[in-house]
Amino acid sequence: MTTTAPASPEQRAPARQRLLAAANELFYAEGVQTVGIDRIIERAGVAKASLYNLFGSKEELVAAYLASRHDRTTNRLSEAIECVDDPRQKILAVFDAQAQQYQEPDFHGCAFIAASTEAPSGGLVEHAADQFRAWIRCMFTDLAEQAGAPDPASLGRQLHLIYDGAGLAARMDHHDPEIAPSVRDTVQAVLDAALTRTRRTTKRH
């Protein structure tokens, strides 16, 4: 009498969850254009019909993958911000949280930048990337305002540029350990300049 081996936790998970897990693994590591639907369904262990019933198209699967990356990153950064009280330290906490990601062996840079460079303009991928970048910009602008910057929008833009550049450097320079401290020093210098102007303006008034 033959017995069937019990299903693994991955096999017991709903098809949508398995497809998103496979998409996260393969799209992030290799690119959304390089990885085809057949590899996704093979890794997920589901029928092709399940993918199209759940997502409708590859583009919608990519959009769902990016939505999951959005939630994961914004939750992680929000938690880092909430762990400190000082407004300036909240900004630094964002970069410290990112620095931890740079040292991960599976870090491949920003998923949104990678996906949007391969996708046609005006589609779901571009929309997902725009939403993510708007969240990051708004986060930095809000934190700059809390820190008392005289021009929060300008400081928010500067911090966003540093954030983007740091992620690109970490991706291209193969986890160089000097990137994180250099980024932190740069952020400190930008904050010193912006908030010193605030103190000077306050004293004059």
C-alpha positions in Angstrom: 0.0 0.0 0.0 1.5 3.3 -1.1 1.2 6.4 1.0 1.3 10.0 -0.2 3.8 12.3 1.4 2.2 15.1 3.4 2.1 18.4 1.5 4.7 21.0 2.5 3.5 24.3 4.0 4.2 25.9 0.6 2.0 23.4 -1.2 -0.8 23.9 1.4 -0.8 27.7 0.9 -3.5 29.2 -1.3 -2.6 29.5 -5.0 -2.5 33.3 -4.9 -0.1 33.3 -2.1 2.2 30.7 -3.8 2.1 32.7 -7.1 3.0 35.9 -5.3 5.8 34.2 -3.4 7.2 32.8 -6.6 6.9 36.2 -8.3 8.7 37.9 -5.4 11.6 35.5 -5.6 12.0 35.4 -9.4 11.0 38.9 -10.5 13.2 40.5 -7.9 16.2 38.4 -8.5 16.1 38.2 -12.3 13.7 41.0 -13.6 10.1 41.1 -14.7 10.8 40.7 -18.4 13.4 37.9 -18.0 11.1 35.7 -16.0 8.2 34.2 -18.0 4.9 32.9 -16.8 5.9 29.3 -17.2 8.7 29.7 -14.6 6.3 31.4 -12.2 3.7 28.7 -12.3 6.4 25.9 -12.2 7.9 27.5 -9.0 4.5 28.1 -7.5 3.2 24.6 -8.4 -0.1 25.7 -9.8 -1.8 25.4 -13.1 -1.5 28.2 -15.7 -5.3 28.6 -15.6 -5.0 29.5 -11.9 -2.6 32.4 -12.6 -4.9 33.9 -15.3 -8.0 33.3 -13.1 -6.4 35.1 -10.2 -4.5 37.9 -11.9 -5.7 38.1 -15.5 -2.3 38.8 -17.1 1.4 38.9 -16.4 1.2 42.7 -16.1 -1.3 42.4 -13.3 0.8 39.7 -11.5 3.8 42.1 -11.8 1.6 44.9 -10.3 0.6 42.6 -7.4 4.2 41.7 -6.8 5.1 45.4 -6.7 2.2 46.1 -4.3 3.5 43.5 -2.0 7.0 45.1 -2.1 5.4 48.5 -1.5 3.6 47.2 1.7 6.7 45.3 2.9 9.0 48.4 2.5 6.6 51.0 3.8 5.8 48.9 6.9 9.4 48.3 7.6 10.3 52.0 7.3 7.3 53.0 9.3 8.3 50.7 12.1 11.8 52.1 12.1 10.5 55.7 12.3 8.1 54.8 15.2 11.0 53.4 17.3 12.5 56.8 17.9 11.0 60.1 19.2 13.4 62.8 18.0 12.4 64.0 14.5 16.0 64.2 13.2 16.7 60.7 14.5 13.5 59.5 12.7 15.1 60.5 9.4 18.4 58.8 10.2 16.3 55.7 11.2 15.1 55.4 7.7 18.6 55.2 6.3 19.7 52.8 9.1 16.8 50.5 8.2 17.8 50.6 4.5 21.5 50.0 5.4 20.4 46.7 7.0 18.9 45.7 3.6 22.1 46.5 1.7 24.0 43.7 3.6 21.4 41.0 2.7 22.8 38.5 0.3 19.7 38.7 -1.9 19.6 42.5 -2.1 19.2 43.5 -5.8 18.3 47.2 -5.4 15.0 48.9 -5.8 12.3 46.6 -7.2 10.4 49.6 -8.6 13.3 51.1 -10.4 14.2 47.7 -12.0 10.6 46.9 -13.0 9.9 50.4 -14.4 13.0 50.4 -16.6 11.6 47.3 -18.4 8.0 48.3 -18.6 6.1 50.4 -21.1 5.1 53.8 -20.0 1.5 54.4 -18.8 0.9 50.9 -17.6 0.3 49.3 -14.2 4.0 49.0 -13.4 4.6 52.7 -13.9 1.6 53.4 -11.8 2.9 51.2 -9.0 6.3 52.8 -9.1 4.8 56.3 -9.1 2.8 55.4 -6.0 5.8 54.0 -4.2 8.0 57.0 -5.0 5.2 59.4 -3.9 5.0 57.6 -0.5 8.8 57.9 0.0 8.8 61.6 -1.0 5.9 62.3 1.3 7.5 60.4 4.2 10.7 62.5 3.9 8.8 65.7 3.5 6.7 65.0 6.6 9.8 64.1 8.6 11.6 67.3 7.4 8.7 69.3 8.5 8.6 67.6 11.9 12.4 68.4 12.2 11.7 72.1 11.7 13.2 72.5 8.2 12.3 75.9 6.7 11.6 74.3 3.3 10.4 70.7 4.0 9.7 70.0 0.3 13.2 70.9 -0.7 14.8 68.9 2.1 12.4 66.0 1.4 13.6 66.0 -2.2 17.3 66.0 -1.2 16.7 63.1 1.2 14.9 61.2 -1.5 17.8 61.6 -3.9 20.2 60.3 -1.3 17.9 57.4 -0.6 17.8 56.5 -4.3 21.5 56.9 -4.8 22.3 54.8 -1.8 20.2 51.9 -3.0 21.8 52.1 -6.5 25.3 52.2 -5.0 24.6 49.2 -2.8 23.3 47.3 -5.8 26.1 48.2 -8.2 29.0 48.1 -5.7 28.2 44.6 -4.4 27.4 45.3 -0.8 30.3 47.6 -0.1 30.3 48.0 3.7 31.4 51.6 3.4 28.2 52.7 1.7 26.0 52.8 4.8 28.3 54.9 6.9 29.0 57.3 4.0 25.3 57.7 3.4 24.7 58.4 7.1 27.4 61.0 7.1 25.9 62.7 4.0 22.5 62.7 5.6 23.9 64.2 8.7 25.6 67.0 6.7 22.4 67.8 4.8 20.4 67.9 8.0 23.0 70.1 9.7 22.9 72.6 6.8 19.1 72.6 6.7 18.4 72.8 10.4 21.2 75.3 11.1 19.4 77.7 8.7 16.3 77.1 10.8 18.0 78.0 14.0 19.6 81.2 12.5 16.2 82.3 11.2 14.6 81.7 14.6 17.3 83.8 16.3 16.8 86.7 14.0 13.1 86.8 14.8 
